[in-house]
Amino acid sequence: MASFKIEGGHKLHGSITPQGAKNEALQVICAVLLTSEKVIINNVPDIIDVNKLIFILGELGVKIEKLASNSYSFQADEINIDYLESEDFKRDGSSLRGSIMIVGPLLARFGKGYIPRPGGDKIGRRRLDTHFEGFIRLGAKFRYNREEHFYGVEADQLHGTDMLLDEASVTGTANIVMAAVLAKGTTTIYNAACEPYIQQLSKMLNSMGAKITGVGSNLLKIEGVDKLGGCEHTILPDMIEIGSWIGMAAMTKSELTIKNVSWKDLGQIPNVFRKLGIQLEKKGDDIFIPAQESYEIQNYIDGSVLTVADAPWPGFTPDLLSIVLVVATQAKGTVLIHQKMFESRLFFVDKLIDMGAKVILCDPHRATVIGHDFESQLKATKMTSPDIRAGISLLIAALSATGTSIINNIEQIDRGYENIEARLKSIGAKIERIED
């Protein structure tokens, strides 16, 4: 178990380039299973969760070649389906929630897909019903081994159908789309997620020969095809990491440039940070954040307290609420954070309270933050990272705090952020990785 030692109170400076999007990478890497031809994927983030998925594909028999530091070729022309029923897969698959997305492509191409109950962040219930209900609607038979927590779907041939998803699940939509592209006939998916990740997956599949229309909307139409071919695909910059850097610049009163952010794919993210009083400018495809001695939260036009809540795209992403909460601790004013999706994601606020933040946890989904306006600095402390996003939020808090903080369980941060300490050092952060 490694830890970070962080000396807070130092300003950052310079520019930083975001990594490839983790959530997109997990989807498009699973999509290589849909064809026997070679697929090249660029801007793949070098993080634990993505590397685990690549390892699982290798164990499945996918031929993997690392072309450059963040580029890979994949060729799934000799798949070992028996691996899915092995003890090794039950162990490997259960450690990564993203492994659920191999089921759709395997079901479509090989007629069966299995998965152990996947792991991931401990941020509340994350059910899989949407995935499997979609597969069943396409004609698959579902089975579940309660003793081993092992899920399976099988079908000789999938058939297109109309479906209304019970929730706009991003991974559920991705999984069903990947299954439907090789189904016989036409599938329509209403209440589909329409995040940039899903748009990117759909564009990649279309470049492989799929026929998907409605991309970017919540109504997708998929005409099944007999087979898909190879392609080359480049992953978008990670919007969650971009939001993390914005928050980091504000909390440390730093001037920072975030390079090549793909502005058109950021949705509400710049607007929400501006509502917190953070200045940011569009310079080409970069974000420039000037150094600010303070930032003031906007109230609503009637004077009532601002609420920042998550919502399906194009609403605000839930993955950035933890960062918004931390940034608000040093703002001027008050904000209500409403985390609708996950009932355990706000439980890290006790660590911020220990550091001197004024946060009232109203219930598992809501927290009120009364900002210090930098009149009272956060105090350094020793803490443990409970999940990826809380981990980076605590790291941001530590960078702004007075004194030296220790963050344990930083494997959680490594799951989602590539080479984080070296990149932070490059812009002036005082951070050190300590191996136990």
C-alpha positions in Angstrom: 0.0 0.0 0.0 1.5 3.3 -1.1 0.8 6.8 0.2 1.3 10.4 -0.9 3.1 12.9 1.2 2.0 16.4 0.2 3.4 19.7 1.4 0.5 22.2 0.9 0.4 25.9 0.4 2.5 26.2 -2.8 1.2 27.8 -5.9 1.2 25.8 -9.2 2.2 27.2 -12.5 2.7 26.2 -16.2 0.6 24.0 -18.4 -0.7 20.4 -18.2 -2.2 18.1 -20.8 -5.1 15.8 -19.7 -4.9 12.1 -20.2 -7.2 10.1 -22.3 -10.7 9.6 -20.9 -10.9 6.6 -18.6 -14.6 5.9 -19.1 -14.3 6.1 -22.9 -11.2 3.8 -22.9 -13.0 1.1 -21.0 -15.8 1.1 -23.6 -13.8 1.2 -26.8 -11.3 -1.3 -25.7 -14.1 -3.8 -25.1 -15.4 -3.0 -28.6 -12.3 -4.6 -30.2 -13.9 -8.0 -29.3 -16.5 -7.4 -32.0 -14.2 -8.0 -34.9 -11.4 -10.4 -35.9 -9.6 -7.5 -37.7 -6.9 -5.3 -36.1 -8.1 -2.2 -34.2 -5.7 0.6 -33.2 -6.6 2.8 -30.3 -4.7 6.0 -29.4 -4.5 8.2 -26.3 -5.1 5.2 -24.0 -4.6 6.3 -20.4 -1.9 4.4 -18.5 -4.0 3.8 -15.3 -4.8 0.7 -13.2 -8.4 0.2 -14.3 -7.5 0.4 -18.1 -4.4 -1.8 -17.7 -6.5 -4.4 -15.8 -9.0 -4.5 -18.7 -6.2 -4.9 -21.3 -4.8 -7.8 -19.2 -8.2 -9.5 -19.2 -8.4 -9.2 -23.0 -4.9 -10.7 -23.3 -6.0 -13.6 -21.2 -9.1 -14.0 -23.5 -6.7 -14.5 -26.4 -6.7 -11.0 -27.9 -3.3 -10.2 -29.6 -2.1 -6.9 -28.0 0.8 -4.8 -29.2 1.9 -1.6 -27.5 2.7 0.8 -30.4 3.7 3.8 -28.3 3.3 5.0 -24.8 -0.4 5.5 -25.1 -1.3 3.6 -28.3 -2.2 -0.1 -28.7 -3.3 -2.4 -31.5 -5.7 -5.2 -30.6 -6.7 -8.2 -32.7 -9.4 -10.6 -31.4 -9.1 -13.3 -34.1 -8.3 -16.2 -31.8 -10.5 -15.8 -28.7 -10.4 -18.4 -25.9 -14.0 -18.4 -24.7 -13.3 -21.1 -22.1 -11.3 -18.5 -20.1 -14.7 -16.9 -19.2 -15.6 -20.0 -17.0 -12.1 -20.2 -15.4 -11.3 -19.4 -11.8 -8.7 -16.9 -13.1 -11.4 -14.9 -14.9 -13.7 -15.0 -11.8 -10.8 -13.4 -9.9 -9.6 -11.0 -12.6 -13.1 -9.8 -13.7 -14.4 -9.3 -10.2 -11.7 -6.6 -9.5 -12.8 -4.3 -12.2 -16.3 -2.9 -12.8 -15.5 -2.0 -16.4 -15.2 -5.7 -17.2 -19.0 -5.9 -17.4 -18.7 -4.3 -20.9 -17.0 -7.4 -22.4 -20.4 -9.2 -22.1 -22.2 -7.3 -24.9 -19.6 -7.8 -27.6 -18.9 -11.4 -26.6 -22.6 -12.2 -26.6 -23.0 -10.6 -30.1 -20.1 -12.3 -31.7 -19.8 -15.6 -29.9 -23.3 -16.2 -28.5 -22.4 -16.1 -24.8 -20.9 -13.8 -22.2 -20.2 -14.3 -18.6 -19.0 -12.0 -15.8 -18.4 -12.2 -12.1 -20.0 -9.5 -10.0 -17.7 -6.6 -10.7 -15.9 -4.5 -8.2 -14.8 -0.8 -8.4 -15.6 2.1 -6.2 -17.5 1.6 -2.9 -19.8 4.5 -3.5 -23.1 2.8 -3.2 -25.3 0.4 -5.0 -24.4 0.1 -8.7 -26.9 -2.4 -10.2 -26.5 -4.2 -13.5 -30.2 -4.7 -14.3 -30.1 -2.3 -17.2 -27.4 -4.3 -18.9 -29.0 -7.7 -18.6 -32.6 -6.5 -19.3 -31.3 -5.1 -22.6 -29.6 -8.4 -23.5 -32.8 -10.3 -22.6 -34.9 -7.9 -24.9 -32.4 -8.8 -27.7 -33.2 -12.5 -27.2 -30.6 -13.7 -24.8 -31.2 -16.1 -21.9 -30.0 -15.0 -18.5 -28.7 -17.0 -15.7 -27.2 -16.1 -12.3 -25.2 -18.3 -9.9 -25.9 -16.9 -6.5 -23.2 -19.0 -4.7 -20.4 -17.6 -7.0 -22.1 -14.3 -7.9 -21.6 -15.2 -11.5 -23.8 -13.8 -14.3 -24.3 -15.2 -17.8 -26.2 -14.6 -21.0 -26.4 -16.8 -24.0 -28.1 -16.6 -27.4 -27.8 -18.4 -30.8 -28.8 -15.2 -32.5 -29.7 -11.8 -31.2 -32.7 -10.0 -32.8 -33.3 -6.3 -33.0 -36.1 -4.8 -30.9 -37.4 -1.6 -29.4 -36.5 -0.9 -25.8 -36.9 1.9 -23.3 -34.1 1.8 -20.7 -35.2 2.1 -17.1 -32.2 4.5 -16.5 -29.8 6.3 -18.8 -26.9 4.1 -17.7 -23.7 4.9 -19.6 -22.2 1.5 -19.3 -25.6 -0.1 -19.8 -26.1 1.8 -23.0 -22.6 1.0 -24.3 -23.1 -2.7 -23.6 -26.5 -2.9 -25.3 -25.2 -1.0 -28.3 -22.3 -3.3 -28.7 -24.6 -6.3 -28.6 -27.1 -4.8 -31.0 -24.7 -3.9 -33.8 -24.4 -7.6 -34.8 -28.1 -8.4 -34.1 -30.5 -9.4 -36.9 -32.8 -6.5 -37.7 -33.1 -3.0 -36.2 -32.9 -2.0 -32.5 -34.0 1.3 -31.1 -32.9 2.4 -27.6 -34.8 5.2 -26.0 -33.6 6.9 -22.8 -30.1 6.0 -24.0 -27.1 7.7 -22.3 -25.7 10.3 -24.7 -22.4 11.2 -22.9 -19.4 12.0 -25.2 -18.1 8.5 -24.2 -21.2 6.9 -25.9 -20.9 9.3 -28.9 -17.2 8.2 -29.3 -18.1 4.5 -29.0 -20.8 4.9 -31.6 -18.5 6.8 -34.0 -15.9 4.1 -33.6 -18.4 1.3 -34.3 -19.7 3.2 -37.3 -16.1 3.4 -38.6 -15.9 -0.4 -38.2 -19.1 -0.8 -40.4 -21.9 -0.5 -37.9 -25.1 1.5 -38.7 -25.9 3.6 -35.7 -28.0 6.8 -36.0 -29.2 9.3 -33.5 -25.6 9.7 -32.0 -25.6 12.4 -29.4 -29.3 12.0 -28.6 -31.2 9.8 -26.2 -32.8 7.8 -29.0 -30.4 5.5 -30.8 -31.3 3.4 -33.9 -29.0 0.5 -34.7 -29.4 -1.5 -37.9 -27.6 -4.9 -37.4 -24.8 -5.9 -39.7 -23.2 -9.3 -40.4 -19.7 -8.3 -39.3 -17.5 -5.5 -38.4 -14.0 -4.6 -39.6 -10.9 -2.9 -38.1 -10.4 0.8 -37.5 -8.2 3.4 -35.8 -9.7 5.5 -33.0 -8.4 8.3 -30.7 -9.8 8.7 -27.2 -11.0 12.1 -26.0 -9.2 14.0 -23.2 -10.6 13.1 -19.8 -13.2 15.7 -18.8 -13.0 14.5 -15.2 -9.3 15.1 -15.1 -9.9 18.5 -16.7 -12.3 19.4 -14.0 -9.8 18.2 -11.4 -7.1 20.6 -12.7 -9.6 23.5 -12.7 -10.4 22.8 -9.1 -6.7 22.4 -8.2 -5.8 25.8 -9.8 -8.6 27.6 -7.9 -7.8 26.0 -4.5 -4.0 26.8 -4.8 -4.6 30.4 -6.2 -2.6 29.3 -9.3 -2.3 30.3 -12.9 -2.6 27.2 -15.0 -3.2 26.3 -18.7 -4.9 23.0 -19.5 -4.0 22.0 -23.0 -6.2 20.4 -25.7 -9.4 19.9 -23.7 -11.9 19.4 -26.6 -14.1 22.3 -25.4 -17.1 21.0 -27.4 -17.2 17.9 -25.3 -17.1 19.6 -21.8 -20.8 20.3 -21.6 -21.7 22.0 -18.3 -18.3 21.7 -16.7 -17.0 25.2 -17.4 -20.4 26.8 -16.5 -20.5 25.1 -13.1 -17.0 26.2 -12.2 -17.9 29.7 -13.3 -20.9 29.6 -11.0 -18.4 29.0 -8.1 -16.7 32.2 -9.1 -13.7 30.6 -10.9 -12.4 32.6 -13.9 -11.5 30.5 -16.9 -10.9 31.5 -20.5 -11.1 29.6 -23.8 -7.8 30.0 -25.7 -8.1 28.0 -28.8 -8.8 24.5 -27.5 -7.0 25.2 -24.2 -8.4 26.4 -20.8 -6.5 29.3 -19.2 -7.2 29.8 -15.5 -5.7 33.0 -14.0 -4.5 33.2 -10.4 -7.3 34.3 -8.2 -7.0 35.5 -4.6 -10.7 34.6 -4.0 -13.8 33.4 -5.9 -17.4 34.0 -4.9 -20.3 31.5 -5.4 -23.2 33.0 -7.4 -26.6 32.8 -5.9 -29.7 32.2 -8.0 -31.3 35.3 -9.4 -33.8 35.4 -6.5 -31.0 35.4 -4.0 -31.4 31.8 -2.9 -28.4 29.4 -2.3 -26.9 27.8 -5.4 -27.4 24.0 -5.8 -25.0 21.9 -7.8 -26.5 18.6 -8.7 -25.6 15.7 -11.0 -27.8 14.7 -13.9 -27.6 12.5 -17.0 -25.7 14.2 -19.9 -25.9 17.0 -20.9 -26.4 17.6 -17.2 -23.4 17.9 -14.8 -21.4 14.7 -14.4 -21.5 13.0 -10.9 -17.8 12.3 -11.1 -17.0 16.0 -10.5 -19.3 16.7 -7.6 -16.6 15.6 -5.1 -14.2 18.1 -6.7 -16.8 20.9 -6.7 -17.5 20.2 -3.0 -13.8 20.6 -2.1 -13.4 23.8 -4.2 -16.4 25.3 -2.5 -14.7 25.0 1.0 -12.5 28.0 0.1 -15.0 30.0 -1.9 -16.9 33.0 -0.6 -20.5 32.0 -0.1 -22.6 28.8 0.4 -23.6 26.0 -2.0 -25.7 22.9 -1.6 -24.1 19.8 -3.3 -26.7 17.2 -4.3 -25.3 13.8 -5.3 -28.4 12.0 -6.7 -26.8 8.9 -8.1 -24.6 7.4 -5.4 -25.6 7.2 -1.7 -22.0 6.8 -0.4 -20.0 9.2 -2.5 -20.2 12.2 0.0 -19.0 10.2 3.0 -15.4 11.5 2.6 -16.5 14.9 3.9 -15.6 13.9 7.4 -12.0 14.2 6.3 -12.5 17.7 5.1 -14.2 18.6 8.3 -11.1 17.3 10.2 -9.1 19.7 8.0 -11.3 22.6 9.2 -13.8 22.8 6.3 -17.3 24.0 7.2 -19.5 21.2 5.6 -22.9 20.0 6.9 -23.7 16.5 5.6 -27.5 16.8 5.4 -28.1 13.1 4.4 -26.2 10.5 2.2 -27.0 12.5 -0.9 -26.7 16.2 0.1 -24.0 18.4 1.7 -24.1 22.1 2.5 -20.7 23.9 2.1 -20.0 27.2 3.8 -16.9 28.6 2.2 -14.0 30.1 4.1 -13.0 32.7 1.4 -9.4 31.7 2.2 -9.7 33.5 5.6 -9.1 30.2 7.3 -6.7 27.7 5.6 -7.4 24.0 5.7 -5.1 22.2 8.0 -2.9 19.3 7.0 -3.9 15.8 8.2 -3.5 12.1 7.6 -6.3 10.5 5.6 -7.3 7.6 3.4 -8.7 7.7 -0.1 -12.1 5.8 -0.3 -12.5 6.0 -4.1 -11.0 7.6 -7.2 -12.9 10.9 -7.2 -12.8 11.4 -3.4 -9.1 10.6 -3.6 -8.3 13.4 -6.0 -10.5 15.7 -4.1 -8.6 15.0 -0.9 -5.3 15.5 -2.9 -6.6 19.0 -4.0 -7.5 19.8 -0.4 -4.0 18.7 0.8 -2.3 20.9 -1.9 -4.1 24.0 -0.5 -3.7 23.1 3.2 -1.2 24.5 5.6 1.4 21.9 6.5 2.2 18.3 5.3 -0.6 15.8 4.7 -0.5 12.1 4.2 -3.0 10.3 1.9 -3.1 6.5 2.2 -4.7 3.9 -0.2 -3.5 6.0 -3.2 -4.1 2.9 -5.4 -7.6 4.3 -5.6 -6.2 7.5 -7.2 -3.9 5.5 -9.5 -7.0 3.7 -10.8 -8.1 6.9 -12.6 -5.2 9.3 -12.8 -2.1 8.6 -14.9 1.4 9.3 -13.4 -0.2 11.8 -11.1 2.7 12.8 -8.9 5.2 13.4 -11.7 2.6 15.5 -13.6 1.9 17.5 -10.4 5.6 18.0 -9.7 6.0 19.4 -13.3 3.7 22.3 -12.4 5.3 23.0 -9.0 3.5 20.7 -6.5 5.4 19.4 -3.5 4.3 15.7 -3.6 6.1 12.5 -2.9 5.0 8.9 -3.3 5.9 6.7 -0.2 6.0 2.9 -0.7 5.2 0.9 2.4 
